[in-house]
Amino acid sequence: MTIETTDHEDTFAAGLLQADTLSELFLLRAERSADEVGLIDERGRAVTFAQLREHTARMAAALTARGIGKGSRVAWQLPTQLNAVVVCLALSRLGAIQAPIIAQYRQRELDASIADSQATFLLVPGVWRGVDHVEMGRAVPTAPEVIVIDDAFAESAPALPEPPRPGGDGTEVAWVFFTSGSSGTPKGVLHSDRTLLVSARAMVIRGRAGEDADEVVAMPFPIAHIGGPLQLMSVLMHGRKIVLFEAFALPGSLDALRTHAVTMFGGGPAFYQALLAEQRRRPGEILLPALRKLTGGGAPCPPNLFAEVRDELSAKLMHSYGMTECPMVCVSSPSDTDEQLTNTEGRPVPGLEVRIWADDAIAPAGVPGEVQVRGAQTCLGYANEEHNATAFTADGWFHTGDRAHMRADGYVEVTGRIKDLIIRKGEKIAPQELEQLLAAHPAVAEVAVVGLPDRERGERVCAVIVPRDDAAPPALPDLTDHLLRAEVMRQKLPEQLEIVAELPRRGLSKVDKVRLREQYTR
């Protein structure tokens, strides 16, 4: 099915800037809102759109002097700082193919990312948070040229004259992003400016980011994640402020959230949980008085979080669904009902074809199957072309690998990964079902359920729990009783419980279940 926009969405969309390329969109915003603040970092440094244009022109000149130009393959491993935004815009202006790499990646992931993207340049912050990124870059087997990007890098460069308008229609490959695949090795995904701009526009229209004149958006996650450029594009479309967090952590980042009156906080379930945990440490205090919306994706969201965010943070949780290959599949809207926001990932975004495929046919409403997508938001394929044959159908539908059903009201409820099933004595068990139920237990802060090898059962069910109170973790009988009260059949009950301080993650917020299986297999 393909979703069209509503009249209200059309009215809102009419006020957004639109362009074929990121560089063109940026120049349009710089002309329209020259003296307005567009970026603020957590230390309070503010940059207007006119100043950002000047910084970008100098960065483009400095990068040109190092041999970077149209078609250059440039990887950058930069934290979420002002410099990273300037580099991103400058590379777009030069027509380079840029490959953002999450700053937290280490040598193994970095080597794989550079090899997959075929980058010949690597831009790094020098030493950041105790890690020497120059040394790491020089150890990459394919030997890219390593360039340190710091505050002084482009200071003395003369501003590169602006072209009248950037050329191109935005359809050529301009980006390589990396999935945090279950194998642990990053896999390069190819995108154009157009695929990202269409995704960002759909996200803004459906989620109505920037609809309020006082909207201030926070970016607490790595800017090198695909959500970083999307968030930047959305701000350029609607012209509101964005606050960058170099390394978001609570309570340290709380002052910046309050000082800049953040109204919209992006991220995923791990970020929602962090805000809730901090609020619970401050009973009787309003943690973030200006906060109105929590948005994000990247991982399944337990249904209980909607009510907790509403009741404890006085904000609306609008969780959405996407992936590196198709950044926006479904987006929640402020006009959705509480039930829809609690139990679904929203509706498919305008212009994207979405189908639920089961038994070689489109599944009727309510019948689960694989989510498959086709449309302008979908990636151009993988850097390693060998992956494309199994990723796409002959007529261009992308296999997401996610299991879901389309409800009668057109909203999508994702129930897990097609391959993420536990088979216990022949019984198929969906971990996400148990995770959502266990997340509602009062002693549970976070939970992951995995299948572990078992000689008698084939696999046994293991629940890995982060307790709300370290001094009072739940016991296994507490959890099984909770599931039995929810009328779960006994074959699904966890047989092993592990208590941890935090869950291992990969990418933005996905729990690393491969590591959990390795850790607890015995």
Secondary structure as GFF3:
##gff-version 3
##sequence-region A 1 522
A	DSSP	alpha_helix	7	13	.	.	.	ID=ss1
A	DSSP	alpha_helix	22	32	.	.	.	ID=ss2
A	DSSP	beta_strand	37	41	.	.	.	ID=ss3
A	DSSP	beta_strand	46	48	.	.	.	ID=ss4
A	DSSP	alpha_helix	49	65	.	.	.	ID=ss5
A	DSSP	beta_strand	73	76	.	.	.	ID=ss6
A	DSSP	alpha_helix	82	94	.	.	.	ID=ss7
A	DSSP	beta_strand	97	100	.	.	.	ID=ss8
A	DSSP	alpha_helix	107	117	.	.	.	ID=ss9
A	DSSP	beta_strand	121	124	.	.	.	ID=ss10
A	DSSP	beta_strand	127	128	.	.	.	ID=ss11
A	DSSP	beta_strand	131	132	.	.	.	ID=ss12
A	DSSP	alpha_helix	133	138	.	.	.	ID=ss13
A	DSSP	beta_strand	145	148	.	.	.	ID=ss14
A	DSSP	beta_strand	173	179	.	.	.	ID=ss15
A	DSSP	beta_strand	187	192	.	.	.	ID=ss16
A	DSSP	alpha_helix	193	207	.	.	.	ID=ss17
A	DSSP	beta_strand	216	219	.	.	.	ID=ss18
A	DSSP	alpha_helix	227	238	.	.	.	ID=ss19
A	DSSP	beta_strand	241	244	.	.	.	ID=ss20
A	DSSP	alpha_helix	254	259	.	.	.	ID=ss21
A	DSSP	beta_strand	264	267	.	.	.	ID=ss22
A	DSSP	alpha_helix	269	280	.	.	.	ID=ss23
A	DSSP	beta_strand	293	296	.	.	.	ID=ss24
A	DSSP	alpha_helix	304	308	.	.	.	ID=ss25
A	DSSP	pi_helix	309	313	.	.	.	ID=ss26
A	DSSP	beta_strand	316	319	.	.	.	ID=ss27
A	DSSP	beta_strand	330	331	.	.	.	ID=ss28
A	DSSP	alpha_helix	338	343	.	.	.	ID=ss29
A	DSSP	beta_strand	347	348	.	.	.	ID=ss30
A	DSSP	beta_strand	353	358	.	.	.	ID=ss31
A	DSSP	beta_strand	361	362	.	.	.	ID=ss32
A	DSSP	beta_strand	369	374	.	.	.	ID=ss33
A	DSSP	beta_strand	381	382	.	.	.	ID=ss34
A	DSSP	three_ten_helix	385	387	.	.	.	ID=ss35
A	DSSP	alpha_helix	388	391	.	.	.	ID=ss36
A	DSSP	beta_strand	398	406	.	.	.	ID=ss37
A	DSSP	beta_strand	412	417	.	.	.	ID=ss38
A	DSSP	beta_strand	422	424	.	.	.	ID=ss39
A	DSSP	beta_strand	427	429	.	.	.	ID=ss40
A	DSSP	alpha_helix	431	438	.	.	.	ID=ss41
A	DSSP	beta_strand	444	454	.	.	.	ID=ss42
A	DSSP	beta_strand	458	467	.	.	.	ID=ss43
A	DSSP	alpha_helix	476	485	.	.	.	ID=ss44
A	DSSP	three_ten_helix	490	492	.	.	.	ID=ss45
A	DSSP	beta_strand	496	499	.	.	.	ID=ss46
A	DSSP	beta_strand	505	506	.	.	.	ID=ss47
A	DSSP	beta_strand	510	511	.	.	.	ID=ss48
A	DSSP	alpha_helix	513	520	.	.	.	ID=ss49
###
